[in-house]
Amino acid sequence: MNLFDNAVKYSKIDSKVIVKQWIQSKTSDAIITVRSVPNHSISEKEIEKIFDIGYRGENATSIIASGTGLGLYICRYLIENRFSGSISAQRDKDGILFTLRIPHGEIE
């Protein structure tokens, strides 16, 4: 939930947050992508730290003074440790793209 909340909270006004999901046929993994256009450009240096405990990006600190920097750390922890999956972030033409991969996402 935090990932989706952040995507909306830190996006440019009137921009879209695009969420896509599918089951990868070859592996049966659930893939979820969240693409947004942040208020401020995100550097590669920030992307490298985005899941670190206590880290808050420039975009977050310039918009909302309070915050713990725990949200994306907890997202990564849960995806990796509870679901044995992965989560990543990368710069994407005008914004940022988060990709979640959850093994065996399809229930038979």
MOPAC internal coordinates of N, CA, C and O (Angstrom, degrees):
PM7 1SCF
backbone

  N    0.0000 0     0.00 0     0.00 0    0    0    0
  C    1.4496 1     0.00 0     0.00 0    1    0    0
  C    1.5270 1   110.20 1     0.00 0    2    1    0
  O    1.2310 1   120.58 1   141.50 1    3    2    1
  N    1.3224 1   116.50 1   -38.50 1    3    2    1
  C    1.4577 1   120.13 1  -178.61 1    5    3    2
  C    1.5222 1   112.28 1   -60.57 1    6    5    3
  O    1.2310 1   120.77 1   140.81 1    7    6    5
  N    1.3103 1   116.14 1   -39.19 1    7    6    5
  C    1.4671 1   120.21 1   179.45 1    9    7    6
  C    1.5290 1   110.81 1   -59.87 1   10    9    7
  O    1.2310 1   120.28 1   134.95 1   11   10    9
  N    1.3185 1   117.07 1   -45.05 1   11   10    9
  C    1.4660 1   121.56 1  -179.92 1   13   11   10
  C    1.5347 1   110.65 1   -68.47 1   14   13   11
  O    1.2310 1   120.73 1   139.15 1   15   14   13
  N    1.3244 1   116.21 1   -40.85 1   15   14   13
  C    1.4620 1   121.48 1   178.39 1   17   15   14
  C    1.5277 1   110.28 1   -60.83 1   18   17   15
  O    1.2310 1   120.16 1   134.08 1   19   18   17
  N    1.3338 1   117.30 1   -45.92 1   19   18   17
  C    1.4674 1   121.34 1   178.51 1   21   19   18
  C    1.5243 1   111.20 1   -62.01 1   22   21   19
  O    1.2310 1   120.56 1   138.85 1   23   22   21
  N    1.3202 1   116.53 1   -41.15 1   23   22   21
  C    1.4644 1   120.18 1  -179.14 1   25   23   22
  C    1.5278 1   110.63 1   -59.17 1   26   25   23
  O    1.2310 1   120.22 1   139.29 1   27   26   25
  N    1.3042 1   117.18 1   -40.71 1   27   26   25
  C    1.4660 1   121.26 1   179.50 1   29   27   26
  C    1.5301 1   110.42 1   -75.71 1   30   29   27
  O    1.2310 1   120.24 1   132.64 1   31   30   29
  N    1.3123 1   117.14 1   -47.36 1   31   30   29
  C    1.4641 1   122.36 1  -174.50 1   33   31   30
  C    1.5317 1   113.33 1   -62.14 1   34   33   31
  O    1.2310 1   119.97 1   142.64 1   35   34   33
  N    1.3258 1   117.65 1   -37.36 1   35   34   33
  C    1.4576 1   120.93 1  -174.13 1   37   35   34
  C    1.5340 1   113.73 1  -104.36 1   38   37   35
  O    1.2310 1   120.23 1  -169.30 1   39   38   37
  N    1.3257 1   117.17 1    10.70 1   39   38   37
  C    1.4680 1   120.88 1   179.12 1   41   39   38
  C    1.5237 1   111.29 1   -85.37 1   42   41   39
  O    1.2310 1   121.79 1   -23.35 1   43   42   41
  N    1.3351 1   114.19 1   156.65 1   43   42   41
  C    1.4620 1   119.93 1   174.17 1   45   43   42
  C    1.5216 1   109.12 1   -60.35 1   46   45   43
  O    1.2310 1   121.07 1   -33.47 1   47   46   45
  N    1.3073 1   115.55 1   146.53 1   47   46   45
  C    1.4612 1   120.97 1   176.45 1   49   47   46
  C    1.5260 1   108.43 1   -61.27 1   50   49   47
  O    1.2310 1   120.47 1   -41.38 1   51   50   49
  N    1.3058 1   116.71 1   138.62 1   51   50   49
  C    1.4647 1   125.15 1   179.44 1   53   51   50
  C    1.5304 1   114.01 1    69.50 1   54   53   51
  O    1.2310 1   119.91 1  -169.74 1   55   54   53
  N    1.3270 1   117.79 1    10.26 1   55   54   53
  C    1.4680 1   119.25 1   174.35 1   57   55   54
  C    1.5259 1   108.42 1   -92.51 1   58   57   55
  O    1.2310 1   120.92 1   -15.06 1   59   58   57
  N    1.3143 1   115.85 1   164.94 1   59   58   57
  C    1.4589 1   120.92 1  -178.66 1   61   59   58
  C    1.5280 1   110.58 1  -104.15 1   62   61   59
  O    1.2310 1   121.30 1   -35.93 1   63   62   61
  N    1.3084 1   115.12 1   144.07 1   63   62   61
  C    1.4585 1   121.38 1   168.35 1   65   63   62
  C    1.5193 1   104.63 1  -101.44 1   66   65   63
  O    1.2310 1   120.78 1   -58.91 1   67   66   65
  N    1.3197 1   116.12 1   121.09 1   67   66   65
  C    1.4615 1   120.34 1  -175.86 1   69   67   66
  C    1.5275 1   109.03 1  -107.95 1   70   69   67
  O    1.2310 1   121.42 1   -59.96 1   71   70   69
  N    1.3288 1   114.88 1   120.04 1   71   70   69
  C    1.4649 1   121.80 1   179.01 1   73   71   70
  C    1.5205 1   107.76 1  -112.92 1   74   73   71
  O    1.2310 1   121.12 1   -52.22 1   75   74   73
  N    1.3160 1   115.46 1   127.78 1   75   74   73
  C    1.4691 1   120.72 1   176.62 1   77   75   74
  C    1.5175 1   107.93 1  -127.29 1   78   77   75
  O    1.2310 1   121.22 1   -29.95 1   79   78   77
  N    1.3063 1   115.27 1   150.05 1   79   78   77
  C    1.4677 1   119.75 1   177.64 1   81   79   78
  C    1.5176 1   109.06 1  -147.36 1   82   81   79
  O    1.2310 1   121.55 1   -32.71 1   83   82   81
  N    1.3188 1   114.63 1   147.29 1   83   82   81
  C    1.4592 1   120.48 1   176.47 1   85   83   82
  C    1.5203 1   108.53 1  -162.04 1   86   85   83
  O    1.2310 1   121.82 1   -15.61 1   87   86   85
  N    1.3132 1   114.11 1   164.39 1   87   86   85
  C    1.4632 1   121.68 1   173.81 1   89   87   86
  C    1.5186 1   106.85 1  -101.63 1   90   89   87
  O    1.2310 1   120.50 1   -57.08 1   91   90   89
  N    1.3211 1   116.66 1   122.92 1   91   90   89
  C    1.4610 1   121.03 1   178.86 1   93   91   90
  C    1.5278 1   107.87 1   -72.42 1   94   93   91
  O    1.2310 1   120.49 1   -60.11 1   95   94   93
  N    1.3116 1   116.67 1   119.89 1   95   94   93
  C    1.4676 1   120.98 1  -172.02 1   97   95   94
  C    1.5329 1   112.79 1   -62.69 1   98   97   95
  O    1.2310 1   119.97 1   143.00 1   99   98   97
  N    1.3105 1   117.67 1   -37.00 1   99   98   97
  C    1.4640 1   121.18 1  -176.47 1  101   99   98
  C    1.5351 1   113.21 1   -67.97 1  102  101   99
  O    1.2310 1   120.82 1   142.52 1  103  102  101
  N    1.3651 1   116.04 1   -37.48 1  103  102  101
  C    1.4705 1   120.21 1  -174.23 1  105  103  102
  C    1.5279 1   114.12 1  -113.57 1  106  105  103
  O    1.2310 1   119.83 1   168.06 1  107  106  105
  N    1.3089 1   117.93 1   -11.94 1  107  106  105
  C    1.4702 1   124.21 1  -172.50 1  109  107  106
  C    1.5263 1   112.85 1    64.62 1  110  109  107
  O    1.2310 1   120.58 1  -162.17 1  111  110  109
  N    1.3381 1   116.50 1    17.83 1  111  110  109
  C    1.4575 1   119.87 1   176.82 1  113  111  110
  C    1.5238 1   109.45 1   -76.80 1  114  113  111
  O    1.2310 1   121.02 1   -37.03 1  115  114  113
  N    1.3298 1   115.66 1   142.97 1  115  114  113
  C    1.4607 1   120.90 1   171.64 1  117  115  114
  C    1.5248 1   107.32 1   -83.53 1  118  117  115
  O    1.2310 1   120.41 1   -50.39 1  119  118  117
  N    1.3165 1   116.82 1   129.61 1  119  118  117
  C    1.4634 1   122.57 1   178.00 1  121  119  118
  C    1.5240 1   107.05 1  -117.60 1  122  121  119
  O    1.2310 1   120.81 1   -51.05 1  123  122  121
  N    1.3191 1   116.05 1   128.95 1  123  122  121
  C    1.4590 1   121.76 1   178.39 1  125  123  122
  C    1.5284 1   106.77 1  -128.67 1  126  125  123
  O    1.2310 1   120.41 1   -52.04 1  127  126  125
  N    1.3239 1   116.82 1   127.96 1  127  126  125
  C    1.4600 1   120.42 1   175.78 1  129  127  126
  C    1.5236 1   109.26 1  -118.14 1  130  129  127
  O    1.2310 1   121.50 1   -36.93 1  131  130  129
  N    1.3244 1   114.74 1   143.07 1  131  130  129
  C    1.4618 1   121.97 1   177.56 1  133  131  130
  C    1.5265 1   106.59 1  -129.11 1  134  133  131
  O    1.2310 1   120.70 1   -64.97 1  135  134  133
  N    1.3132 1   116.27 1   115.03 1  135  134  133
  C    1.4655 1   121.70 1  -178.06 1  137  135  134
  C    1.5226 1   108.58 1  -115.39 1  138  137  135
  O    1.2310 1   120.94 1   -48.12 1  139  138  137
  N    1.3448 1   115.80 1   131.88 1  139  138  137
  C    1.4617 1   120.10 1   177.94 1  141  139  138
  C    1.5297 1   109.99 1  -144.54 1  142  141  139
  O    1.2310 1   121.33 1   -14.70 1  143  142  141
  N    1.3171 1   115.05 1   165.30 1  143  142  141
  C    1.4586 1   122.30 1   178.00 1  145  143  142
  C    1.5259 1   106.77 1  -114.57 1  146  145  143
  O    1.2310 1   120.38 1   -75.76 1  147  146  145
  N    1.3294 1   116.87 1   104.24 1  147  146  145
  C    1.4641 1   119.96 1  -176.99 1  149  147  146
  C    1.5292 1   112.77 1   -68.82 1  150  149  147
  O    1.2310 1   121.20 1   -20.24 1  151  150  149
  N    1.3386 1   115.31 1   159.76 1  151  150  149
  C    1.4645 1   121.41 1   176.43 1  153  151  150
  C    1.5200 1   111.92 1   -58.16 1  154  153  151
  O    1.2310 1   120.57 1   141.87 1  155  154  153
  N    1.3202 1   116.51 1   -38.13 1  155  154  153
  C    1.4610 1   122.53 1  -179.53 1  157  155  154
  C    1.5184 1   108.49 1  -124.46 1  158  157  155
  O    1.2310 1   120.68 1   -33.04 1  159  158  157
  N    1.3042 1   116.30 1   146.96 1  159  158  157
  C    1.4607 1   121.03 1   178.06 1  161  159  158
  C    1.5349 1   110.30 1   -59.71 1  162  161  159
  O    1.2310 1   120.94 1   -36.90 1  163  162  161
  N    1.3180 1   115.80 1   143.10 1  163  162  161
  C    1.4651 1   121.60 1   179.93 1  165  163  162
  C    1.5192 1   108.00 1  -106.35 1  166  165  163
  O    1.2310 1   120.95 1   -51.66 1  167  166  165
  N    1.3184 1   115.79 1   128.34 1  167  166  165
  C    1.4625 1   120.84 1  -178.05 1  169  167  166
  C    1.5304 1   110.55 1   -82.94 1  170  169  167
  O    1.2310 1   121.18 1   -17.60 1  171  170  169
  N    1.3233 1   115.35 1   162.40 1  171  170  169
  C    1.4721 1   120.57 1   175.69 1  173  171  170
  C    1.5294 1   110.54 1   -60.32 1  174  173  171
  O    1.2310 1   120.63 1   144.36 1  175  174  173
  N    1.3263 1   116.41 1   -35.64 1  175  174  173
  C    1.4736 1   121.47 1   179.35 1  177  175  174
  C    1.5313 1   110.17 1   -61.33 1  178  177  175
  O    1.2310 1   120.76 1   138.92 1  179  178  177
  N    1.3419 1   116.15 1   -41.08 1  179  178  177
  C    1.4645 1   120.13 1   178.23 1  181  179  178
  C    1.5258 1   111.06 1   -68.31 1  182  181  179
  O    1.2310 1   120.55 1   140.06 1  183  182  181
  N    1.3266 1   116.56 1   -39.94 1  183  182  181
  C    1.4634 1   120.53 1   179.50 1  185  183  182
  C    1.5329 1   109.95 1   -58.77 1  186  185  183
  O    1.2310 1   120.30 1   139.81 1  187  186  185
  N    1.3159 1   117.02 1   -40.19 1  187  186  185
  C    1.4708 1   121.41 1  -179.58 1  189  187  186
  C    1.5240 1   112.35 1   -63.07 1  190  189  187
  O    1.2310 1   120.13 1   152.43 1  191  190  189
  N    1.3359 1   117.36 1   -27.57 1  191  190  189
  C    1.4733 1   122.06 1  -175.73 1  193  191  190
  C    1.5264 1   113.59 1  -103.09 1  194  193  191
  O    1.2310 1   119.87 1   175.28 1  195  194  193
  N    1.3157 1   117.86 1    -4.72 1  195  194  193
  C    1.4569 1   122.05 1  -166.21 1  197  195  194
  C    1.5444 1   114.16 1   -58.79 1  198  197  195
  O    1.2310 1   120.07 1   152.79 1  199  198  197
  N    1.3295 1   117.47 1   -27.21 1  199  198  197
  C    1.4631 1   120.63 1  -179.99 1  201  199  198
  C    1.5371 1   112.73 1   -99.74 1  202  201  199
  O    1.2310 1   119.97 1  -177.30 1  203  202  201
  N    1.3355 1   117.66 1     2.70 1  203  202  201
  C    1.4701 1   120.93 1  -179.61 1  205  203  202
  C    1.5173 1   110.72 1   -70.74 1  206  205  203
  O    1.2310 1   120.88 1   -36.68 1  207  206  205
  N    1.3142 1   115.93 1   143.32 1  207  206  205
  C    1.4641 1   120.88 1   179.41 1  209  207  206
  C    1.5320 1   109.65 1   -62.22 1  210  209  207
  O    1.2310 1   121.26 1   -49.44 1  211  210  209
  N    1.3305 1   115.20 1   130.56 1  211  210  209
  C    1.4549 1   121.48 1   177.98 1  213  211  210
  C    1.5155 1   115.80 1    81.31 1  214  213  211
  O    1.2310 1   119.71 1   177.93 1  215  214  213
  N    1.3331 1   118.16 1    -2.07 1  215  214  213
  C    1.4595 1   119.87 1  -177.54 1  217  215  214
  C    1.5196 1   111.33 1   -82.06 1  218  217  215
  O    1.2310 1   121.03 1   -48.04 1  219  218  217
  N    1.3200 1   115.64 1   131.96 1  219  218  217
  C    1.4640 1   121.99 1   172.72 1  221  219  218
  C    1.5117 1   107.77 1  -127.10 1  222  221  219
  O    1.2310 1   120.51 1   -54.59 1  223  222  221
  N    1.3036 1   116.64 1   125.41 1  223  222  221
  C    1.4564 1   121.82 1  -178.35 1  225  223  222
  C    1.5167 1   112.65 1   -70.98 1  226  225  223
  O    1.2310 1   121.52 1   -12.42 1  227  226  225
  N    1.3222 1   114.70 1   167.58 1  227  226  225
  C    1.4591 1   121.53 1   178.83 1  229  227  226
  C    1.5221 1   111.32 1   -57.61 1  230  229  227
  O    1.2310 1   120.72 1   139.70 1  231  230  229
  N    1.3224 1   116.23 1   -40.30 1  231  230  229
  C    1.4642 1   121.64 1   179.39 1  233  231  230
  C    1.5320 1   110.28 1   -59.73 1  234  233  231
  O    1.2310 1   120.56 1   135.64 1  235  234  233
  N    1.3257 1   116.54 1   -44.36 1  235  234  233
  C    1.4627 1   121.27 1  -178.24 1  237  235  234
  C    1.5245 1   111.30 1   -66.68 1  238  237  235
  O    1.2310 1   120.33 1   134.02 1  239  238  237
  N    1.3220 1   116.97 1   -45.98 1  239  238  237
  C    1.4585 1   119.19 1  -176.89 1  241  239  238
  C    1.5236 1   112.79 1   -71.52 1  242  241  239
  O    1.2310 1   119.84 1   154.07 1  243  242  241
  N    1.3281 1   117.90 1   -25.93 1  243  242  241
  C    1.4636 1   119.81 1   179.58 1  245  243  242
  C    1.5258 1   112.15 1   -79.36 1  246  245  243
  O    1.2310 1   120.09 1   155.93 1  247  246  245
  N    1.3270 1   117.43 1   -24.07 1  247  246  245
  C    1.4655 1   120.73 1  -176.89 1  249  247  246
  C    1.5251 1   112.12 1   -96.16 1  250  249  247
  O    1.2310 1   120.77 1   133.48 1  251  250  249
  N    1.3302 1   116.14 1   -46.52 1  251  250  249
  C    1.4610 1   121.54 1  -175.35 1  253  251  250
  C    1.5248 1   107.71 1  -127.47 1  254  253  251
  O    1.2310 1   121.01 1   -60.78 1  255  254  253
  N    1.3268 1   115.67 1   119.22 1  255  254  253
  C    1.4697 1   120.13 1  -175.70 1  257  255  254
  C    1.5228 1   112.34 1   -67.06 1  258  257  255
  O    1.2310 1   120.10 1   140.80 1  259  258  257
  N    1.3255 1   117.42 1   -39.20 1  259  258  257
  C    1.4630 1   119.77 1  -177.38 1  261  259  258
  C    1.5242 1   110.82 1   -88.00 1  262  261  259
  O    1.2310 1   121.01 1   -21.47 1  263  262  261
  N    1.2983 1   115.67 1   158.53 1  263  262  261
  C    1.4573 1   121.75 1   178.82 1  265  263  262
  C    1.5113 1   109.07 1   152.14 1  266  265  263
  O    1.2310 1   121.07 1   -25.37 1  267  266  265
  N    1.3157 1   115.56 1   154.63 1  267  266  265
  C    1.4674 1   119.83 1  -175.43 1  269  267  266
  C    1.5162 1   113.51 1  -106.91 1  270  269  267
  O    1.2310 1   119.95 1   161.24 1  271  270  269
  N    1.3282 1   117.69 1   -18.76 1  271  270  269
  C    1.4574 1   119.75 1  -175.06 1  273  271  270
  C    1.5153 1   111.97 1    74.74 1  274  273  271
  O    1.2310 1   120.36 1  -156.53 1  275  274  273
  N    1.3307 1   116.91 1    23.47 1  275  274  273
  C    1.4616 1   121.02 1  -178.99 1  277  275  274
  C    1.5181 1   113.42 1  -100.79 1  278  277  275
  O    1.2310 1   119.58 1   157.42 1  279  278  277
  N    1.3126 1   118.41 1   -22.58 1  279  278  277
  C    1.4613 1   122.30 1  -171.41 1  281  279  278
  C    1.5125 1   115.03 1   -54.97 1  282  281  279
  O    1.2310 1   119.74 1   123.72 1  283  282  281
  N    1.3312 1   118.11 1   -56.28 1  283  282  281
  C    1.4647 1   120.30 1  -177.82 1  285  283  282
  C    1.5258 1   111.73 1   -73.50 1  286  285  283
  O    1.2310 1   120.56 1   151.73 1  287  286  285
  N    1.3243 1   116.53 1   -28.27 1  287  286  285
  C    1.4739 1   119.82 1   173.78 1  289  287  286
  C    1.5340 1   109.55 1   -61.62 1  290  289  287
  O    1.2310 1   120.69 1   134.42 1  291  290  289
  N    1.3321 1   116.29 1   -45.58 1  291  290  289
  C    1.4720 1   121.05 1   179.27 1  293  291  290
  C    1.5203 1   110.53 1   -65.68 1  294  293  291
  O    1.2310 1   119.98 1   139.58 1  295  294  293
  N    1.3322 1   117.63 1   -40.42 1  295  294  293
  C    1.4722 1   120.51 1   176.29 1  297  295  294
  C    1.5270 1   110.25 1   -55.57 1  298  297  295
  O    1.2310 1   120.63 1   129.59 1  299  298  297
  N    1.3299 1   116.40 1   -50.41 1  299  298  297
  C    1.4706 1   120.30 1  -179.30 1  301  299  298
  C    1.5279 1   110.94 1   -62.24 1  302  301  299
  O    1.2310 1   120.73 1   136.04 1  303  302  301
  N    1.3261 1   116.21 1   -43.96 1  303  302  301
  C    1.4567 1   120.41 1  -179.67 1  305  303  302
  C    1.5334 1   111.08 1   -57.68 1  306  305  303
  O    1.2310 1   120.56 1   132.20 1  307  306  305
  N    1.3241 1   116.53 1   -47.80 1  307  306  305
  C    1.4640 1   120.35 1  -178.38 1  309  307  306
  C    1.5278 1   112.37 1   -66.36 1  310  309  307
  O    1.2310 1   120.65 1   134.26 1  311  310  309
  N    1.3255 1   116.37 1   -45.74 1  311  310  309
  C    1.4699 1   120.21 1  -179.52 1  313  311  310
  C    1.5283 1   109.87 1   -60.75 1  314  313  311
  O    1.2310 1   120.03 1   134.54 1  315  314  313
  N    1.3372 1   117.56 1   -45.46 1  315  314  313
  C    1.4652 1   120.74 1  -176.65 1  317  315  314
  C    1.5197 1   112.88 1   -75.09 1  318  317  315
  O    1.2310 1   119.97 1   137.46 1  319  318  317
  N    1.3384 1   117.66 1   -42.54 1  319  318  317
  C    1.4620 1   120.64 1  -172.47 1  321  319  318
  C    1.5235 1   115.19 1   -93.42 1  322  321  319
  O    1.2310 1   120.03 1   148.56 1  323  322  321
  N    1.2954 1   117.55 1   -31.44 1  323  322  321
  C    1.4698 1   120.34 1   179.78 1  325  323  322
  C    1.5255 1   111.66 1   -88.50 1  326  325  323
  O    1.2310 1   120.93 1   142.41 1  327  326  325
  N    1.3518 1   115.82 1   -37.59 1  327  326  325
  C    1.4554 1   120.11 1  -174.77 1  329  327  326
  C    1.5215 1   113.97 1  -111.93 1  330  329  327
  O    1.2310 1   120.15 1  -179.64 1  331  330  329
  N    1.3345 1   117.32 1     0.36 1  331  330  329
  C    1.4763 1   122.53 1  -177.66 1  333  331  330
  C    1.5317 1   111.36 1    54.19 1  334  333  331
  O    1.2310 1   121.23 1  -144.39 1  335  334  333
  N    1.3218 1   115.25 1    35.61 1  335  334  333
  C    1.4601 1   120.55 1  -178.23 1  337  335  334
  C    1.5140 1   111.69 1  -108.54 1  338  337  335
  O    1.2310 1   121.72 1    20.66 1  339  338  337
  N    1.3329 1   114.30 1  -159.34 1  339  338  337
  C    1.4546 1   119.74 1   179.16 1  341  339  338
  C    1.5228 1   109.65 1  -144.72 1  342  341  339
  O    1.2310 1   121.73 1   -23.89 1  343  342  341
  N    1.3185 1   114.30 1   156.11 1  343  342  341
  C    1.4580 1   121.42 1   175.39 1  345  343  342
  C    1.5244 1   106.63 1  -139.15 1  346  345  343
  O    1.2310 1   120.95 1   -41.81 1  347  346  345
  N    1.3156 1   115.79 1   138.19 1  347  346  345
  C    1.4580 1   119.60 1   179.50 1  349  347  346
  C    1.5184 1   109.03 1  -140.83 1  350  349  347
  O    1.2310 1   121.68 1   -18.08 1  351  350  349
  N    1.3291 1   114.38 1   161.92 1  351  350  349
  C    1.4597 1   121.22 1   176.85 1  353  351  350
  C    1.5147 1   107.68 1  -133.57 1  354  353  351
  O    1.2310 1   121.28 1   -37.17 1  355  354  353
  N    1.3283 1   115.16 1   142.83 1  355  354  353
  C    1.4606 1   119.52 1   176.54 1  357  355  354
  C    1.5183 1   109.64 1  -149.72 1  358  357  355
  O    1.2310 1   121.36 1   -28.05 1  359  358  357
  N    1.3189 1   115.00 1   151.95 1  359  358  357
  C    1.4556 1   119.27 1   174.07 1  361  359  358
  C    1.5175 1   107.87 1   -68.04 1  362  361  359
  O    1.2310 1   121.66 1   -37.72 1  363  362  361
  N    1.3123 1   114.44 1   142.28 1  363  362  361
  C    1.4602 1   121.00 1  -175.26 1  365  363  362
  C    1.5184 1   107.53 1  -138.70 1  366  365  363
  O    1.2310 1   119.02 1   -56.42 1  367  366  365
  N    1.2693 1   119.48 1   123.58 1  367  366  365
  C    1.4627 1   126.90 1  -167.41 1  369  367  366
  C    1.5204 1   114.89 1     7.85 1  370  369  367
  O    1.2310 1   118.22 1   104.08 1  371  370  369
  N    1.3162 1   120.99 1   -75.92 1  371  370  369
  C    1.4651 1   121.48 1  -178.42 1  373  371  370
  C    1.5170 1   113.45 1  -100.67 1  374  373  371
  O    1.2310 1   120.04 1   175.73 1  375  374  373
  N    1.3168 1   117.53 1    -4.27 1  375  374  373
  C    1.4484 1   117.96 1  -172.02 1  377  375  374
  C    1.5072 1   114.53 1  -151.16 1  378  377  375
  O    1.2310 1   121.81 1    42.05 1  379  378  377
  N    1.3166 1   114.14 1  -137.95 1  379  378  377
  C    1.4548 1   121.70 1  -177.07 1  381  379  378
  C    1.5260 1   109.01 1  -133.59 1  382  381  379
  O    1.2310 1   121.36 1   -36.57 1  383  382  381
  N    1.3223 1   115.01 1   143.43 1  383  382  381
  C    1.4640 1   121.53 1  -179.79 1  385  383  382
  C    1.5202 1   108.75 1  -124.64 1  386  385  383
  O    1.2310 1   120.71 1   -58.39 1  387  386  385
  N    1.3297 1   116.24 1   121.61 1  387  386  385
  C    1.4587 1   122.24 1   173.18 1  389  387  386
  C    1.5226 1   107.46 1  -100.89 1  390  389  387
  O    1.2310 1   120.72 1   -42.68 1  391  390  389
  N    1.3247 1   116.23 1   137.32 1  391  390  389
  C    1.4579 1   121.34 1   177.57 1  393  391  390
  C    1.5226 1   108.93 1  -126.21 1  394  393  391
  O    1.2310 1   121.08 1   -55.78 1  395  394  393
  N    1.3288 1   115.55 1   124.22 1  395  394  393
  C    1.4578 1   122.21 1   175.98 1  397  395  394
  C    1.5126 1   108.13 1  -109.42 1  398  397  395
  O    1.2310 1   120.89 1   -43.40 1  399  398  397
  N    1.3147 1   115.90 1   136.60 1  399  398  397
  C    1.4679 1   121.42 1   177.55 1  401  399  398
  C    1.5281 1   106.93 1  -128.07 1  402  401  399
  O    1.2310 1   121.32 1   -57.91 1  403  402  401
  N    1.3352 1   115.09 1   122.09 1  403  402  401
  C    1.4632 1   120.84 1   179.84 1  405  403  402
  C    1.5195 1   107.98 1  -120.18 1  406  405  403
  O    1.2310 1   120.41 1   -65.12 1  407  406  405
  N    1.3429 1   116.82 1   114.88 1  407  406  405
  C    1.4662 1   120.14 1  -177.72 1  409  407  406
  C    1.5273 1   111.91 1   -60.15 1  410  409  407
  O    1.2310 1   121.25 1   -35.38 1  411  410  409
  N    1.3207 1   115.22 1   144.62 1  411  410  409
  C    1.4643 1   122.63 1   175.92 1  413  411  410
  C    1.5182 1   111.61 1    53.22 1  414  413  411
  O    1.2310 1   120.73 1  -133.11 1  415  414  413
  N    1.3199 1   116.20 1    46.89 1  415  414  413
  C    1.4522 1   122.26 1  -177.20 1  417  415  414
  C    1.5151 1   113.93 1   -72.30 1  418  417  415
  O    1.2310 1   120.55 1   168.02 1  419  418  417
  N    1.3072 1   116.56 1   -11.98 1  419  418  417
  C    1.4540 1   120.42 1  -179.03 1  421  419  418
  C    1.5214 1   109.15 1   -97.92 1  422  421  419
  O    1.2310 1   120.89 1   -55.76 1  423  422  421
  N    1.3034 1   115.91 1   124.24 1  423  422  421
  C    1.4619 1   120.48 1   178.37 1  425  423  422
  C    1.5116 1   108.86 1   -91.72 1  426  425  423
  O    1.2310 1   121.11 1   -52.39 1  427  426  425
  N    1.3035 1   115.48 1   127.61 1  427  426  425
  C    1.4692 1   119.42 1  -178.32 1  429  427  426
  C    1.4994 1   111.46 1   -96.56 1  430  429  427
  O    1.2310 1   120.10 1   180.00 1  431  430  429

